[in-house]
Amino acid sequence: MEKERDRLEMLLAERGVKATANRMVVAKALSHAGRPVSMSELEEELVTFDKSSIFRTLVTFREHHLVHVIEDGGDGVRYELCHSHHIHEDDDMHAHFFCTNCHKTFCLDNAPIPEIALPDGFKMSSVNYLVKGLCPECQTLNVEH
């Protein structure tokens, strides 16, 4: 537990973010989720925090490249900790999977994002590559019914 706290404090410090108690709780919740989570999922997890505190923390994290913001085509955006090795650039881009049944979003860390040839004059800052379908658990449930 102490090791995780140290790791999260170091991650925040690398991005120039002070590790306040609230920020550490939100970072820990994102880390424990193990997948991108919505604002409402964070609210359910962090019942002692008000919505505005969670939102302000996520805004700070986003401004300092501490979270990915994933538009999953479902009920809004999801957040996940970014483990990029660069402060101003995201080298932790990866594909995501959105389950159309349970509406959970999963990281596909080992699925490289295909290179996209942009027309002259365009400059990419991020990629949101999303695959939709059924997750393994929902496939099992659908087969059983």
C-alpha atoms as one frame of an Amber mdcrd trajectory, in Angstrom:
protein
   0.000   0.000   0.000   2.845   2.352   0.878   4.527   1.459  -2.403   1.426
   2.468  -4.392   1.176   5.777  -2.524   4.831   6.510  -3.285   4.294   5.619
  -6.962   1.260   7.903  -7.246   3.010  10.758  -5.418   5.954  10.412  -7.815
   3.610  10.397 -10.834   1.965  13.630  -9.652   5.312  15.242  -8.813   6.699
  14.385 -12.274   3.839  16.419 -13.760   4.218  19.334 -11.356   1.044  18.566
  -9.412   1.051  18.872  -5.630  -0.062  15.611  -4.017  -2.901  16.912  -1.837
  -5.088  14.473   0.077  -7.992  14.892  -2.385  -5.774  14.435  -5.437  -4.233
  11.314  -3.948  -7.672   9.803  -3.264  -8.814  10.454  -6.850  -5.515   9.133
  -8.278  -5.822   6.013  -6.130  -9.425   5.452  -7.266  -8.353   5.769 -10.920
  -5.451   3.393 -10.329  -7.616   0.799  -8.578 -10.305   0.913 -11.255  -7.927
  -0.800 -13.674  -9.925   0.567 -16.607 -11.247   3.933 -17.767 -14.080   5.139
 -15.508 -16.803   7.748 -15.831 -17.390  10.694 -13.542 -20.469   8.945 -12.103
 -18.426   5.807 -11.357 -15.884   7.952  -9.500 -18.713   9.634  -7.559 -20.050
   6.207  -6.519 -16.562   5.133  -5.432 -15.758   8.382  -3.610 -19.007   8.956
  -1.716 -17.391  11.381   0.750 -16.325  13.739  -2.072 -18.611  16.214  -3.751
 -18.921  16.166  -7.527 -17.178  19.534  -7.975 -14.070  18.390  -6.046 -13.737
  15.302  -8.219 -14.298  17.343 -11.372 -11.723  20.015 -10.387  -9.184  17.287
  -9.656  -9.810  15.667 -13.056  -9.427  19.057 -14.775  -6.077  19.569 -13.008
  -4.994  16.052 -13.932  -5.986  16.635 -17.561  -4.120  19.958 -17.748  -0.971
  18.204 -16.501  -1.317  15.103 -18.711  -2.075  12.833 -15.757  -5.252  11.369
 -17.244  -6.468  10.262 -20.630  -9.948  11.434 -21.485 -11.704   8.836 -23.600
 -14.917   9.551 -25.462 -16.395   6.087 -25.538 -19.500   6.639 -27.628 -21.616
   5.620 -24.664 -22.734   7.898 -21.870 -19.956  10.481 -22.014 -16.266  10.475
 -21.241 -14.116   8.182 -19.172 -10.850   8.864 -17.374  -7.774   6.753 -16.800
  -4.357   7.458 -15.362  -1.790   8.261 -18.002   1.558   6.553 -17.611   3.334
   8.549 -20.290   7.030   9.114 -19.768   6.839  12.670 -21.130   5.432  15.690
 -19.333   4.185  17.583 -22.415   3.529  14.708 -24.793   1.492  11.538 -24.473
   3.458   8.414 -25.384   0.873   6.209 -23.642  -1.686   6.210 -26.462  -3.486
   2.925 -26.907  -6.773   1.579 -28.206  -9.862   1.052 -26.067 -12.802  -1.339
 -26.195 -16.370  -0.267 -25.350 -18.811  -3.037 -24.445 -22.181  -2.238 -25.967
 -23.914  -4.413 -23.370 -22.456  -3.426 -19.968 -21.166  -0.024 -21.142 -17.722
  -0.537 -19.604 -14.608   0.670 -21.377 -11.408  -1.399 -21.316  -7.812  -0.538
 -22.197  -6.252  -2.513 -25.016  -2.675  -1.763 -23.979  -1.191  -4.271 -26.421
  -3.249  -3.131 -29.417  -1.186  -0.517 -31.221  -3.029   2.390 -32.755  -2.587
   2.306 -36.525  -0.650   5.196 -37.978  -2.893   7.680 -39.722  -1.551   9.713
 -42.627  -2.956  13.195 -42.141  -3.264  15.673 -45.010  -0.695  18.464 -45.223
  -1.275  21.198 -42.688  -2.862  18.945 -40.056  -1.066  18.179 -36.783  -2.223
  15.387 -34.475  -2.271  15.971 -30.733  -4.054  12.795 -29.652  -5.946   9.778
 -30.954  -9.151   8.250 -29.632  -9.258   4.763 -31.138 -12.289   2.835 -29.945
 -13.480  -0.659 -30.789 -17.081  -1.543 -29.887 -18.567  -4.962 -29.225 -19.134
  -7.395 -26.357 -16.623  -7.940 -23.555 -15.815 -11.550 -22.527 -18.203 -11.446
 -19.543 -21.121 -10.175 -21.636 -20.385 -12.723 -24.366 -20.652 -15.480 -21.754
 -23.935 -14.064 -20.455 -25.348 -13.780 -23.990 -24.361 -17.367 -24.840 -26.075
 -18.651 -21.696 -29.395 -16.927 -22.542
